[in-house]
Amino acid sequence: MSDIKLFESKQVRTHWEEKEKQWYFSIIDVVAVLTDSVKPRDYWFKMKLKVKSEDGLELSTNCRHY
C-alpha cells in the first residue's frame, strides 16, 4: 500500500511494507517539510556529502532515483 500523508499541509510519500510491518517515507519529502528548501533533492545531496566528509558516514544506500 502506498499512500500520501500530510504534514503541515505538505505531502509526504509513504509506503507500508506488510512483510516487515513498517512504514517507509520519502526522504526528499521529509527534507522539504523540515527545511522549506526550494530544492529538497539538492539539499539532501549536499547534506549527504557534508556528513560523509565530516563523519565518514553514509546516509543512504547506493541506489539511484529513476
Secondary structure, DSSP 8 states (H G I E B T S, - for coil): -EEEEEETTEEEEEEEETTTTEEEE-HHHHHHHHH--S-HHHHHHHHHHHHHHHH----S-S----
